[in-house]
Amino acid sequence: MSDKSKRKRPLVADKRYAGKSKAKPKPRKQAKPQARKAAPARRKASRGRPPRRGGIGGFFAGVARWFWRLIWTITWRLGLVAFLALALAVGYTYTTIPPLDDLLDGRARGSVTMLDREGDVFAWRGDQFGGVVTAESVSKHLKNAVIATEDKRFYKHFGVSPRGIASAVRINLSEGRGPLQGHGGSTITQQTAKLLCLGEPYDPSSGLTEREYESECRRSSLARKAKEALFALAMELKYSKNDILSVYLNRAYMGGGAYGAEAAAQRFFGKPASALAPAESAMLAGLLTAPTTLSPTNNLDRSQSRAATVIRLMEEQGYLTQAQADDAIANPAQLSEAAEAEAGGYFADWVMSSGPEFFTRKTTEDVIIKTTLDQRIQRAAEDGLKWVFENKVKPGSKAQAAIVVMSADGAVRALVGGRKTKVAGAFNRATQAMRQTGSAFKPFIYAAALDLGYSPDDIIVDEPYCLNIPGSGEWCPKNYTKNFKGPVSLTDALKSSLNIPAVKVSESVGRETVSAVASQFGIKSDLAAGPALALGASESTLLEMTGAYAGILNGGSSVTPYGLIDLRLLGETEPLMGTGGGINERVIQEDAARQLVYMMEKVISEGTGQRAQFGGRQLAGKTGTTSANKDAWFVGFSADYVAGVWMGYDDNTPLTGVTGGGLPAEIWRETMTRVHEGLPVKDLPMMAPAPRSNFGEAQPAPEPQPSQPAGNRGGADNVIDRVLRDIFGSGSSGPGASAPAPNFQDR
């Protein structure tokens, strides 16, 4: 049988590609529900971390992850601890900060404010505090200027500005300084904290002065900055923003001895802080950066330039419109008249030096002093002096001059101690310079003679005259003209400033009498003992000489020049002390004083002082020029005021072509012309002389006799006795000093 029918099918490989197969694929078995649910859970569990890598890379990645987790854990825990510590420190500091009212005036008391005769402030000494102001009470322009300049984000930060500090550090490093040197990046709150010395009060037992302590406590360092930030945060919690700004506006130093906005506004502009215009506000805000350097009393141009920068900042930050900014820049702030006078200059210095030390130079209280100063007359004196030096003196001259103007009772109305008038603490030639008086002393010789009964018309012979001075030999005075006039009246002798008649009169009435009269009129310096006393060999100050002439004007009573009217403490109404000068006892009889005024009037109307004439007024005075022209004087008066002028060099260099009747008389005229503007014309209190007694060279010449004390002379017997012992003829010798007297040749 054949097996073909049972032959097996040939072996064929299965088709590997389903697409080419026509056979229907078998349906897949569906996954179990549990398996489908487990897959998303695994994906979710692995989503938070990267897949682990094996090998060395995986090891280091694991170590890094462990360190990161460790650092993060430590950091947030330390941060939490630091935050809690900071909160505790700020909370403790908060409890130590005093009430707001205690912080508004931290200045050490001890200021002096001076008022003129009208009650207006003209000078300050010491640290000034004008009174408490608030951020709401000051001018809005000042408030805005301070914020624009010092801390434009003041109302937005919490007391410390990290952005500002980072910016300041960057700027300091870029400019080659240390990170804390230069720009500080401090907010107004931080600056206020620094002004408060971080709440640490001054301890006198520390061995430091208060200024040294403040300088030390405000020194910048990293530790100090940290404490400053801490204190600032506490202040922000305790006070409002406006409270902090108020403390700052009261405490900040603004130059010129002014602490706080009110003192600075009064000091520089003569107005309250509430009335400041944009330009003035910008100038004060600009001072906060460098109050001494930028002070307008030191350099007004620099201060105005800084103010222009502040104005531009105010415009940029929207505090001023462009029109307001342009107007403020075009019309910069100007100093008040008092500020221009540099804190009162020489007059204020004199008042400070003449007042009681415990209420002036070393006061621990805030003091108000009312003075005799008349600012109109002060300007007249300064302008008169300036005019003469600009128009009559060779440019570059180092010659100096001084002026004193006072009333007949000794109240000083103006005082100029040198050509540079806008000064404080400078050498005062009107009150400190002791200079020989020359012929300006002669009125006191004739005052003594007139008080003894002599007449202005009495005759004296101007002729060669010598005296033998024991131990020195013969001394022969000469006139300035080096010639002789023969018989002249006392009036003519004075108006022509003749030396020989002056010496004769002095020897006649007695040098002791002349010295007593001069001393009682107010010349306190030691007077020369020899016959040269009559020619002004003695030294005096211009203030003393002017005060002595005031005694002649007021009828023969001495005066004490004074500048202080009353003194009181700030806030008090009753003065602690009153006037320290004025009219004193009578020195010569009133008739003698009036006759002397008559003689001195001739000096200006007909004699050596004719250059002093002005306005058709009756004027009286006397010229004076010392040996070798080292000093030139003119002292005189109208019916209203007495004025004295001195001119010379500080080193005693002789003046060239200058006598008392020259430039000093012109300075006197320019000053008094301005002083008398608008004043009615008044006659001098003078009296024409009695008929001439005509005592002259025919009279014998007895030895001079000791004189009676000044103030106890006069009477008919005394007059007759003096007349009979007149030495108006040829000279004779008499007692004198042991040293030779200088040969003054004077006008």
Disulfide bonds with the S-S distance in Angstrom:
Cys197-Cys217 1.88
Cys466-Cys476 1.86
